[in-house]
Amino acid sequence: MRPVKTLEQLAADAAAGDRDAAEGIATAVQDDVYFLALKMLWHPADAEDATQEILVKVLTHLSTFRAESAFRTWVFRIACNHLLTVRKSRMEHEPLSFEWMAEDLAQGISDEPVDTISAADQGILAEEIKIGCTQAMLLCLDRDHRLAFVLGDVFGLASQDAAELAGIAREAMRKRLQRARERIRGFMQQNCGLVDPQRRCRCERRIPFALNAKRIDPARPLFTGNGLSVRSTPRLLTAVKEMETLHDAAAAVFRSHPAPAPPDSVLRRIRRIIHSGSFQLLS
């Protein structure tokens, strides 16, 4: 059996012109890159485009990788820089703010059941709403603070590691994360029933409003298109109750999102680029 090569070894091979190694790199890192892009940009289509752009940057700059850090860390540094400077996503053009979201949540709660949808499908729609709502909270932060929260509380990175990826000093990262936590925590404490049971807003109570406003499409869900069959809410509530501090409880809600993977079309496009004959691996 041939030994499995590390990402660092694949990078060296790809930089020397091995296109299969380049494809192996894209396959290995695409899920992590897409997850980060989705948290930063909200819409899956925008995250797909950003993932492709980041992977192309990675593959065209392999000759600059000096193995001074792990290859995956180097990839994430490229991804973070790209996502801080990329053109605005479609949701970033919307006038999102925590104040607007609070008003919207207060107006869109219903205790009436949706008789036309099965209990299983309602669970999937509640999950769709939870993911869309919590990701919208992230968009109420500017990109710098959004990235700090995603790296620090969603990915759970130590401040030094998060600072390295964001390209800033550790103390600056710590301050950004603290400010982001305070804003997310304050909003969820006042509005989110997942974090504070005394709050009336629950994802399932948003289903009628979201359907009427066409914010969710049962036939074409944005975030649960892989066909979630079991709701994560009971598991999530257990995790939240086990948390000792509110910022950890808020982080538990974000971490409960199902691990997404980019559509197969992303990797197919990258493969076409790699094997097109005109693609230059060396920058």
MIDOTOR-21081 format. One line per 4 residues: for each residue x, y, z of C-alpha. Coordinates in steps of 0.001 Angstrom, whole numbers. Example, Ala and Ser with C-alpha at 12.3 -4.5 7.8 and 13.67 -1.06 7.14 Angstrom:
BEGIN
12300,-4500,7800  13670,-1060,7140;
//
This chain:
BEGIN
0,0,0  1345,3409,-953  1803,5756,2036  -672,8631,2242;
1058,11920,1545  703,14886,3845  -669,18182,2577  2841,19584,2774;
4137,16808,509  1230,17288,-1897  2001,21000,-1999  5612,20316,-2967;
4511,17890,-5680  1877,20281,-7003  4343,23176,-7075  6558,20965,-9241;
3716,20529,-11720  1853,17429,-10449  -1770,18176,-11313  -3105,15160,-9436;
-1427,16502,-6296  -3053,19878,-6924  -6436,18179,-7177  -5706,16317,-3938;
-5031,19610,-2173  -8282,21146,-3425  -10229,18091,-2293  -8627,18105,1153;
-9220,21755,2045  -12401,22703,188  -14836,21813,2993  -13041,23938,5588;
-12708,26849,3173  -16382,26654,2241  -17482,26549,5890  -15495,29712,6632;
-16815,31442,3498  -20395,30549,4401  -20036,32056,7859  -18571,35245,6397;
-20898,35724,3409  -24212,34037,4450  -25466,32883,1050  -24269,29449,-183;
-23878,30673,-3770  -21574,33504,-2660  -19652,31048,-487  -19252,28699,-3474;
-17825,31488,-5630  -15457,32586,-2859  -14338,28998,-2265  -13406,28587,-5914;
-11533,31891,-5925  -9640,30965,-2753  -8686,27527,-4076  -7361,29076,-7277;
-5287,31529,-5195  -3924,28649,-3140  -2958,26601,-6183  -1412,29503,-8070;
741,30544,-5120  2065,27159,-4042  5614,28251,-4798  5344,30816,-1986;
4588,28188,661  7725,27945,2814  6509,25318,5322  7015,27808,8167;
3547,26814,9351  1206,23917,8624  -108,23958,5071  -3718,24125,6276;
-2833,27209,8342  -1327,28801,5234  -4517,28045,3295  -6674,29572,6022;
-4528,32712,6028  -5167,33116,2313  -8872,32429,2843  -9184,34978,5656;
-7437,37690,3652  -9668,36984,648  -12876,37032,2691  -11965,40337,4328;
-11490,42032,956  -13809,40217,-1459  -16699,42124,-3031  -19836,42416,-917;
-22093,39371,-869  -25770,39739,-1771  -26778,39810,1918  -24173,42433,2772;
-26066,44833,508  -29089,44505,2809  -29544,47034,5662  -28910,44446,8366;
-28407,45546,11954  -29127,44066,15365  -31847,46694,15840  -33561,45729,12571;
-33318,42041,13412  -34862,42577,16854  -37872,44312,15301  -38190,41655,12628;
-38094,38817,15166  -40717,40492,17347  -43108,40791,14411  -42587,37319,12972;
-43522,34944,15797  -46548,32677,15682  -47829,29879,17907  -50111,28533,15173;
-49035,25115,13813  -48449,24650,10096  -50878,21831,9351  -49808,21442,5727;
-46239,20417,6618  -45220,17199,8357  -43526,17277,11746  -40269,16022,10188;
-40313,18735,7531  -41121,21373,10141  -38011,20251,11991  -35943,20782,8869;
-37494,24212,8296  -36810,25187,11914  -33187,24205,11346  -33152,26263,8142;
-34462,29273,10050  -31983,28808,12892  -29018,28726,10538  -30236,31644,8434;
-31016,33751,11505  -27757,33127,13339  -25716,33719,10201  -27607,36976,9709;
-26452,37963,13196  -22887,37605,11984  -23605,39994,9118  -24636,42641,11648;
-20943,42774,12546  -18373,44370,10257  -16055,41910,8552  -13153,42330,10973;
-15312,41588,14025  -17212,38887,12148  -13989,37071,11338  -12815,37392,14944;
-16039,35797,16218  -16002,33028,13619  -12363,32118,14303  -12556,32516,18065;
-16001,31204,18993  -17240,29162,16024  -13935,27490,15156  -12786,27719,18777;
-9235,28842,17965  -6897,30249,20576  -6399,34004,20284  -2817,33635,19039;
-3848,31205,16285  -6824,33363,15282  -4608,36461,15223  -2113,34714,12956;
-4833,33790,10474  -6310,37296,10498  -2885,38895,10169  -3187,41073,13300;
-1622,41224,16755  -2899,38907,19464  -4138,41799,21616  -6032,43298,18684;
-7693,39940,18067  -8612,39617,21720  -10274,43047,21696  -12138,42354,18461;
-13413,39040,19768  -14537,40614,23032  -16466,43362,21217  -18048,40838,18838;
-19034,38577,21737  -20632,41463,23588  -22787,42394,20594  -23794,38827,19743;
-24347,37975,23405  -26428,41107,24063  -28644,40457,21067  -29213,36780,21802;
-29836,37404,25489  -32639,39790,24587  -34143,37880,21685  -33137,34226,21330;
-35115,31514,23092  -32348,29010,22403  -29996,30925,24697  -32547,32343,27161;
-35718,30227,27647  -37575,33324,28847  -37408,34818,25345  -40384,34075,23149;
-38583,33686,19834  -38139,30066,18789  -37165,28845,15357  -40328,26759,14973;
-42448,29810,15815  -40902,31624,12852  -41964,29035,10276  -45371,30566,9272;
-43884,34045,8899  -40837,32808,6995  -43035,30815,4611  -45401,33737,3963;
-42496,36126,3438  -40838,33589,1108  -37683,33641,3165  -37571,29866,3116;
-38557,27456,364  -39440,23924,1558  -38639,22608,-1921  -35241,24300,-2130;
-33725,24939,1310  -30534,26971,1278  -28758,25525,4295  -30317,22093,4834;
-30378,20974,1221  -28503,17833,2133  -31754,16550,3645  -31523,16810,7415;
-33878,14215,8833  -33337,14871,12540  -33596,18210,14266  -30538,19385,16163;
-32544,21538,18606  -32807,18992,21492  -29069,18277,21270  -28403,22004,21002;
-30478,22874,24079  -28636,20245,26087  -25305,21734,24997  -26467,25264,25838;
-27576,24224,29331  -24158,22696,29954  -22417,25963,29149  -21390,28082,32143;
-21192,31493,30478  -23468,33247,28028  -20851,33718,25330  -20282,29958,25422;
-24033,29370,25134  -24173,31667,22116  -21189,29877,20600  -22986,26559,21093;
-25820,27773,18855  -23389,28627,16062  -21417,25412,16472  -24615,23373,16210;
-24912,24171,12506  -24483,21032,10389  -21064,20811,8780  -21642,21981,5197;
-19831,20835,2100  -19666,22777,-1146  -21580,21341,-4093  -19713,18897,-6291;
-19746,21572,-8984  -17069,23548,-7104  -14548,20717,-7263  -15524,19934,-10859;
-14731,23530,-11843  -11397,23391,-10034  -10552,20104,-11759  -11314,21635,-15156;
-9056,24579,-14356  -6226,22329,-13131  -6345,20005,-16123  -7101,22656,-18747;
-3521,22765,-19985  -3317,26517,-19557  -3315,26517,-15768  15,27454,-14202;
590,25989,-10753  3590,28175,-10143  2830,31806,-9407;
//
